[in-house]
């Protein structure tokens, strides 16, 4: 039993070390580790490869979850849509990887943004299908008034938080496409958080259950993704170079949590 627990903890330990590596870069960029062994170009290469691994794994795990469910299970299409959304993000990261690994740079905007933007309709549709599946299964999704209140509250808070953060981004002197994308990603994240808030309500009602564990991990991943996009917008638009390590740390954590949540669901289906 202890060996099984150790194997289960190992992926989380690896994710934690990967995140700490980039947080350490943010905290002590002039330290011996980063000045001699891991210069920015090498760290960018590591970040690119780690992101690819987590995104591909997350898409594969989500598709495997879909494959383990019965043909008439209402959650089956949701896992397929989630897999396609994460796979679209993988395609975007794959477009960036050659520039990051070979040239040590991240082009923006690029063709990768087409795939990153395309991921959002799949992800949003996935969460809506999950909500419908849980409603059909009799899970506590709340009354219509409660759901409207949650969505309205999250939307209002999101707008109040996003406006002061995105105003300087939108006012920068970059190209029109750069400004549109820097604002679009956080806005799409806000839209993504609306159905996620309803799923969070279900997860909180399921505390202590295996399903609650899955959604706690997945929701954490997509929340961190929204934070990562805001940090990236400030790094890219405002030239805040000191945020670069935090951009990589937050994206790695987001992708790792998404893969971890999908893998946890797959373990439940196979147990």
C-alpha positions as CSV (number, residue, x, y, z in Angstrom):
1,X,0.0,0.0,0.0
2,X,2.8,2.4,0.9
3,X,4.5,1.7,-2.5
4,X,1.3,2.5,-4.3
5,X,0.9,5.8,-2.3
6,X,4.5,6.7,-3.2
7,X,3.9,6.2,-6.9
8,X,0.8,8.3,-6.6
9,X,2.6,11.1,-4.9
10,X,5.6,11.1,-7.3
11,X,3.8,13.0,-10.2
12,X,2.7,15.7,-7.8
13,X,6.3,16.0,-6.4
14,X,7.6,16.4,-9.9
15,X,5.0,19.1,-10.7
16,X,5.9,20.9,-7.4
17,X,9.6,20.8,-8.2
18,X,9.0,22.1,-11.7
19,X,7.0,25.0,-10.4
20,X,9.6,25.7,-7.6
21,X,12.3,25.8,-10.2
22,X,10.7,28.8,-11.9
23,X,9.7,30.5,-8.7
24,X,13.3,30.2,-7.6
25,X,14.3,31.9,-10.9
26,X,11.9,34.7,-10.0
27,X,13.2,35.1,-6.5
28,X,16.9,34.8,-7.2
29,X,17.7,35.3,-10.9
30,X,21.3,36.2,-10.1
31,X,21.9,33.1,-8.0
32,X,24.5,30.5,-9.0
33,X,22.0,28.0,-10.2
34,X,20.4,30.4,-12.7
35,X,23.5,32.4,-13.6
36,X,25.7,29.4,-14.4
37,X,23.7,26.2,-14.9
38,X,20.2,27.4,-16.0
39,X,20.4,30.6,-18.0
40,X,17.0,32.0,-19.3
41,X,17.4,30.2,-22.7
42,X,17.8,26.8,-21.0
43,X,14.9,27.5,-18.7
44,X,12.7,28.5,-21.6
45,X,13.6,25.1,-23.3
46,X,12.7,23.3,-20.1
47,X,9.4,25.1,-19.8
48,X,8.4,24.4,-23.4
49,X,9.0,20.7,-23.0
50,X,7.3,20.4,-19.6
51,X,4.2,22.2,-20.9
52,X,4.0,19.9,-24.0
53,X,4.2,16.8,-21.7
54,X,1.4,18.0,-19.4
55,X,-0.9,19.1,-22.2
56,X,-0.5,15.9,-24.2
57,X,-1.0,13.8,-21.0
58,X,-4.0,15.9,-20.0
59,X,-5.6,15.4,-23.5
60,X,-4.8,11.7,-23.5
61,X,-6.2,11.1,-20.0
62,X,-9.4,13.0,-20.7
63,X,-9.9,11.0,-23.9
64,X,-9.3,7.8,-22.0
65,X,-12.0,8.8,-19.5
66,X,-14.4,9.3,-22.3
67,X,-13.4,5.8,-23.7
68,X,-14.0,4.2,-20.3
69,X,-17.6,5.5,-20.0
70,X,-20.7,3.7,-21.4
71,X,-21.9,5.0,-24.8
72,X,-25.1,6.4,-23.2
73,X,-23.3,8.1,-20.3
74,X,-24.1,11.9,-20.6
75,X,-20.6,12.8,-19.3
76,X,-18.9,11.0,-22.2
77,X,-19.1,13.9,-24.7
78,X,-17.9,16.2,-22.0
79,X,-14.6,14.3,-21.6
80,X,-14.2,14.2,-25.3
81,X,-14.7,18.0,-25.6
82,X,-12.3,18.6,-22.7
83,X,-9.7,16.3,-24.4
84,X,-10.1,18.3,-27.7
85,X,-9.7,21.6,-25.9
86,X,-6.5,20.6,-24.1
87,X,-5.3,19.1,-27.4
88,X,-5.8,22.4,-29.1
89,X,-3.7,24.1,-26.4
90,X,-1.1,21.4,-27.0
91,X,-1.1,22.2,-30.7
92,X,-0.5,25.9,-29.8
93,X,2.4,25.1,-27.5
94,X,3.8,22.8,-30.2
95,X,3.9,25.7,-32.6
96,X,5.8,27.8,-30.1
97,X,8.2,25.0,-29.0
98,X,10.7,25.2,-32.0
99,X,11.2,28.9,-31.4
100,X,11.6,28.5,-27.7
101,X,13.9,25.5,-27.8
102,X,16.1,26.6,-30.8
103,X,15.9,30.4,-30.7
104,X,15.2,31.0,-27.0
105,X,12.2,33.3,-27.8
106,X,8.4,33.2,-27.7
107,X,6.9,34.8,-30.8
108,X,3.7,36.8,-30.2
109,X,1.3,37.0,-31.9
110,X,1.8,33.8,-33.9
111,X,-0.1,30.9,-35.5
112,X,-0.1,29.3,-32.0
113,X,-2.6,31.8,-30.8
114,X,-5.2,30.4,-33.3
115,X,-5.0,27.1,-31.5
116,X,-5.0,28.6,-28.0
117,X,-8.1,30.7,-28.8
118,X,-9.8,27.7,-30.5
119,X,-9.4,25.7,-27.2
120,X,-11.9,27.9,-25.4
121,X,-15.1,26.9,-27.2
122,X,-14.2,23.2,-26.6
123,X,-13.5,23.8,-22.9
124,X,-16.6,26.0,-22.3
125,X,-18.8,23.4,-24.2
126,X,-17.2,20.7,-22.1
127,X,-18.2,22.3,-18.8
128,X,-21.7,23.0,-20.0
129,X,-22.1,19.3,-20.9
130,X,-20.7,18.3,-17.5
131,X,-23.3,20.5,-15.8
132,X,-26.1,18.9,-17.8
133,X,-24.7,15.4,-17.1
134,X,-24.7,16.1,-13.4
135,X,-28.2,17.5,-13.5
136,X,-29.4,14.3,-15.2
137,X,-27.6,12.2,-12.6
138,X,-29.3,14.1,-9.8
139,X,-26.3,15.9,-8.4
140,X,-27.0,19.0,-6.3
141,X,-26.6,21.7,-9.0
142,X,-29.0,24.1,-7.2
143,X,-32.1,25.9,-8.3
144,X,-32.2,28.2,-11.3
145,X,-32.2,31.3,-9.1
146,X,-29.1,30.0,-7.3
147,X,-27.3,29.3,-10.5
148,X,-28.1,32.7,-12.0
149,X,-27.0,34.3,-8.8
150,X,-23.6,32.5,-8.8
151,X,-22.9,33.3,-12.5
152,X,-23.9,36.9,-12.0
153,X,-21.8,37.2,-8.9
154,X,-18.7,35.6,-10.4
155,X,-19.2,37.7,-13.6
156,X,-19.5,41.0,-11.6
157,X,-16.4,40.2,-9.4
158,X,-14.5,39.1,-12.5
159,X,-15.2,42.4,-14.3
160,X,-14.3,44.5,-11.3
161,X,-11.0,42.6,-10.9
162,X,-10.2,42.4,-14.7
163,X,-10.9,46.1,-15.6
164,X,-8.1,47.7,-13.6
165,X,-5.7,44.9,-14.6
166,X,-6.5,45.0,-18.3
167,X,-6.9,48.8,-18.8
168,X,-3.1,49.4,-19.0
169,X,-2.7,46.4,-21.2
170,X,-5.3,47.7,-23.7
171,X,-3.6,51.1,-23.6
172,X,-0.2,50.0,-24.7
173,X,1.4,50.9,-28.0
174,X,1.6,47.4,-29.4
175,X,0.0,46.3,-32.6
176,X,-3.8,46.0,-32.7
177,X,-3.6,42.2,-32.8
178,X,-1.3,42.1,-29.8
179,X,-3.7,44.3,-27.8
180,X,-6.7,42.3,-28.8
181,X,-5.1,39.0,-27.9
182,X,-3.7,40.3,-24.6
183,X,-7.2,41.3,-23.6
184,X,-9.0,38.4,-25.2
185,X,-7.3,35.7,-23.2
186,X,-8.3,37.0,-19.8
187,X,-11.8,37.8,-21.1
188,X,-12.2,34.2,-22.4
189,X,-10.9,33.0,-19.0
190,X,-13.6,35.0,-17.3
191,X,-16.2,33.3,-19.6
192,X,-14.7,30.0,-18.8
193,X,-14.9,30.6,-15.1
194,X,-18.7,31.1,-15.2
195,X,-19.6,27.4,-15.7
196,X,-16.6,26.5,-13.6
197,X,-18.2,28.4,-10.7
198,X,-21.3,26.2,-11.0
199,X,-19.1,23.1,-11.1
200,X,-17.2,24.3,-8.1
201,X,-20.5,24.5,-6.2
202,X,-21.1,20.8,-7.0
203,X,-17.5,19.9,-6.0
204,X,-18.0,21.7,-2.6
205,X,-21.1,19.6,-2.0
206,X,-19.1,16.5,-2.8
207,X,-16.3,17.2,-0.4
208,X,-14.7,14.0,0.8
209,X,-15.9,12.1,-2.3
210,X,-13.7,11.0,-5.1
211,X,-15.6,13.1,-7.6
212,X,-15.0,16.1,-5.4
213,X,-11.3,15.5,-5.5
214,X,-11.3,15.3,-9.3
215,X,-13.1,18.6,-9.7
216,X,-11.1,20.4,-7.0
217,X,-7.9,19.6,-9.0
218,X,-9.4,20.5,-12.4
219,X,-11.0,23.7,-11.2
220,X,-7.7,24.6,-9.6
221,X,-5.9,24.1,-12.9
222,X,-8.3,26.3,-14.9
223,X,-8.3,29.0,-12.2
224,X,-4.5,29.1,-12.3
225,X,-4.7,29.2,-16.1
226,X,-6.7,32.4,-15.9
227,X,-4.1,33.9,-13.5
228,X,-1.4,32.8,-15.9
229,X,-3.0,34.6,-18.8
230,X,-3.3,37.9,-16.8
231,X,0.4,37.6,-15.8
232,X,1.3,37.0,-19.5
233,X,-0.7,40.0,-20.6
234,X,1.3,42.2,-18.3
235,X,4.6,40.6,-19.2
236,X,4.0,40.9,-22.9
237,X,2.2,44.3,-23.2
238,X,4.0,46.2,-20.4
239,X,7.4,44.7,-20.9
240,X,7.5,43.5,-17.3
241,X,10.5,41.2,-17.8
242,X,10.6,40.2,-14.1
243,X,7.2,38.4,-14.6
244,X,8.7,35.9,-17.1
245,X,9.5,33.2,-14.5
246,X,6.0,33.6,-13.0
247,X,4.4,33.2,-16.5
248,X,6.1,29.8,-16.9
249,X,5.5,28.7,-13.3
250,X,1.8,29.5,-13.5
251,X,1.3,27.8,-16.9
252,X,3.2,24.7,-15.8
253,X,1.1,24.5,-12.6
254,X,-2.2,25.0,-14.6
255,X,-1.4,22.4,-17.2
256,X,-0.1,20.0,-14.5
257,X,-3.3,20.3,-12.5
258,X,-5.5,19.8,-15.5
259,X,-3.5,16.6,-16.4
260,X,-3.6,15.5,-12.8
261,X,-7.4,16.0,-12.5
262,X,-8.0,14.0,-15.7
263,X,-5.7,11.3,-14.5
264,X,-7.4,11.1,-11.2
265,X,-10.8,10.6,-12.9
266,X,-9.2,7.9,-15.1
267,X,-8.0,6.1,-12.0
268,X,-11.5,6.1,-10.5
269,X,-13.0,4.7,-13.7
270,X,-10.4,1.9,-13.8
271,X,-10.6,1.0,-10.1
